[in-house]
Amino acid sequence: KRTLSSPHDIPFIENLSPPQLQTLRKAYFLELGKYTKIECQVCTIDKFPLNILNLPLIYRAFPKAKYLLAIRHPLDVILSCFMQNFKINPQMANMVSLDQITQFYCIAMQQLTLCEKRYSLSLHTIRYEDLITSFQTTTNSILEYLDLEWETKLANHGSTAKARAIINTPSYSQVIQPLYKTALYRWKNYRDFFEDYYANVEPWVKKFGYSL
């Protein structure tokens, strides 16, 4: 079961004992084993955007973990969340209005920044826009960071995704499609709706090398 860390949890998390951490790791792999076969010497990638809010716990349980941060223009992230028909739960309840999504995004980025500094995380950042326009170069940077080799099927990710038995993600229909550029900077088509949020997202827009 995924739970999100709050500031009040940090002292408890940072003081977990070695036996508690071992129990935590065992529980994680037990749950993971329900969905995939776990093999030794295999790189496990846990793709879940809200992991950002669990970084203190992840760091304590897996101090040698690497973190791959895939970003896109902050306003495109906010717009994309607003356009999704998420099943409502305590986390997705933050995705019902532009105001709430903007606040949630800023909180997540603040936590990421604080954790990166506090724990000296091994963090590799890629931009969605670069992946779309420079797929080979961006993908190679990911593989190098993760100490993985290039595989031909990476270039045909759509077929690879279709061959998967289960893909539990709201964006499944997009995962199986070829890369497309129509979603790049889509927020600009709705610029008038975002003017009230410029001040909130401007620090992150600048941090990640974008513009308003």
C-alpha positions in Angstrom: 0.0 0.0 0.0 1.4 3.4 -1.0 1.3 6.1 1.6 2.6 9.7 1.2 5.1 11.2 3.6 4.1 14.4 5.4 6.6 16.8 7.2 5.4 15.3 10.5 6.6 11.9 9.4 10.2 12.9 8.6 11.7 12.5 12.2 10.1 9.1 12.4 11.3 8.0 9.0 14.8 9.3 9.5 15.1 7.4 12.8 13.9 4.0 11.5 16.2 1.2 12.9 18.0 -1.3 10.7 15.6 -4.1 11.5 12.7 -1.8 10.7 14.3 -0.9 7.3 14.9 -4.5 6.6 11.2 -5.3 7.2 10.3 -2.4 5.0 12.4 -3.7 2.1 11.0 -7.2 2.5 7.5 -5.8 2.4 8.3 -3.8 -0.8 9.7 -6.8 -2.6 6.9 -9.1 -1.5 4.4 -6.6 -2.9 6.5 -6.2 -6.1 6.6 -10.0 -6.6 2.8 -10.0 -7.0 3.1 -8.2 -10.3 6.4 -9.2 -11.8 9.1 -11.8 -11.5 12.0 -10.6 -9.5 15.5 -11.6 -10.6 18.9 -11.0 -9.1 21.1 -8.4 -10.8 18.1 -6.9 -12.6 17.4 -3.1 -12.6 14.0 -2.5 -11.0 12.3 0.7 -12.1 9.4 1.9 -10.0 7.5 4.4 -12.1 5.1 6.4 -10.0 5.0 10.2 -10.2 3.9 10.6 -6.6 7.1 8.8 -5.4 8.4 12.4 -5.2 6.3 12.8 -2.0 7.8 9.6 -0.6 11.4 10.4 -1.2 12.4 10.5 2.5 11.0 6.9 3.0 12.5 5.6 -0.3 15.9 7.1 0.6 16.0 5.4 4.0 14.9 2.0 2.6 17.1 2.1 -0.5 19.9 4.6 0.1 21.7 3.5 -3.1 18.7 4.1 -5.3 19.0 6.2 -8.4 16.3 8.7 -9.3 15.2 9.5 -12.8 13.2 12.7 -13.0 11.2 13.1 -16.2 9.9 16.7 -16.4 8.0 18.8 -18.9 6.8 22.4 -18.9 5.1 22.9 -15.5 2.0 24.3 -17.1 1.8 21.3 -19.5 2.0 19.0 -16.4 -0.8 20.9 -14.7 -3.0 20.9 -17.9 -2.4 17.2 -18.5 -3.5 16.4 -14.9 -6.6 18.6 -15.3 -7.5 16.8 -18.5 -7.3 13.3 -17.0 -10.3 11.5 -15.7 -8.6 10.2 -12.5 -10.4 7.8 -10.2 -10.8 9.9 -7.0 -8.7 8.9 -4.0 -6.9 11.0 -1.3 -4.2 11.9 -3.8 -6.2 12.4 -6.9 -8.6 14.6 -5.0 -6.0 17.3 -5.6 -6.6 17.0 -9.4 -10.1 18.5 -9.7 -9.2 22.2 -10.3 -6.4 24.2 -11.8 -5.9 25.9 -8.5 -5.5 22.7 -6.6 -3.3 21.0 -9.2 -1.0 24.1 -9.3 -0.6 24.0 -5.5 0.0 20.3 -5.5 2.6 20.6 -8.2 4.5 23.3 -6.4 4.4 21.3 -3.1 5.8 18.3 -4.9 8.6 20.3 -6.5 9.5 21.9 -3.2 9.7 18.5 -1.6 11.9 17.2 -4.4 14.3 20.2 -4.1 14.6 19.8 -0.3 15.1 16.1 -0.5 17.7 16.4 -3.2 19.8 18.7 -1.0 19.1 16.9 2.3 19.9 13.4 1.1 22.3 14.2 -1.8 20.2 12.1 -4.1 21.6 10.6 -7.3 19.2 12.5 -9.6 19.2 12.5 -13.4 16.8 14.9 -15.1 15.4 14.5 -18.6 12.9 16.8 -20.3 9.9 15.4 -22.1 10.4 17.9 -24.9 14.0 16.6 -25.4 12.8 13.0 -25.5 10.3 13.8 -28.3 12.7 15.9 -30.4 16.0 14.0 -29.6 14.9 10.5 -28.7 18.2 8.7 -29.3 20.3 11.2 -27.4 18.0 11.5 -24.5 17.4 7.7 -24.2 21.2 7.1 -24.3 21.6 9.5 -21.4 19.1 7.5 -19.4 20.8 4.2 -20.2 24.2 5.5 -19.3 22.9 6.8 -16.0 21.3 3.5 -15.2 24.3 1.4 -16.4 22.1 -0.3 -19.0 22.7 -1.3 -22.6 20.8 -0.1 -25.7 18.2 -2.6 -26.9 16.6 -2.5 -30.3 13.1 -2.8 -28.9 13.5 0.5 -27.1 13.0 2.2 -30.5 9.7 0.3 -31.0 8.3 1.0 -27.5 4.7 0.9 -28.8 4.9 -2.8 -29.8 6.7 -3.6 -26.6 3.9 -1.9 -24.6 1.2 -3.7 -26.5 2.9 -7.0 -25.7 2.7 -6.3 -22.0 0.0 -8.2 -20.2 -1.0 -5.3 -17.9 -0.3 -1.6 -18.0 -2.2 0.1 -15.2 -1.9 3.7 -16.2 -4.4 6.4 -17.2 -2.1 7.1 -20.2 -2.2 3.6 -21.6 -3.6 4.7 -24.9 -0.7 7.1 -25.3 2.0 4.6 -24.2 1.2 2.3 -27.2 1.3 5.2 -29.7 4.4 6.4 -31.6 6.1 9.5 -30.3 4.1 12.6 -31.3 4.7 16.4 -31.0 1.2 17.6 -30.7 1.3 17.7 -26.9 4.4 20.0 -26.8 3.6 23.2 -25.1 -0.1 22.5 -25.3 -0.7 24.9 -22.4 -0.2 27.9 -24.7 -3.6 27.1 -26.3 -5.1 27.9 -22.9 -2.9 30.7 -21.9 -5.7 32.9 -20.7 -6.7 30.3 -18.1 -3.2 30.1 -16.6 -2.4 33.8 -16.1 -3.4 33.6 -12.4 -0.9 30.8 -11.8 2.2 32.3 -13.5 3.6 33.6 -10.2 3.3 30.2 -8.5 5.0 28.2 -11.2 7.6 30.8 -12.4 10.3 29.4 -10.0 9.9 25.9 -11.5 9.6 27.2 -15.0 13.0 28.9 -14.6 14.6 26.1 -12.7 13.9 23.6 -15.5 14.9 26.0 -18.3 11.5 26.9 -19.7 9.7 30.2 -20.3 6.2 31.7 -19.9 
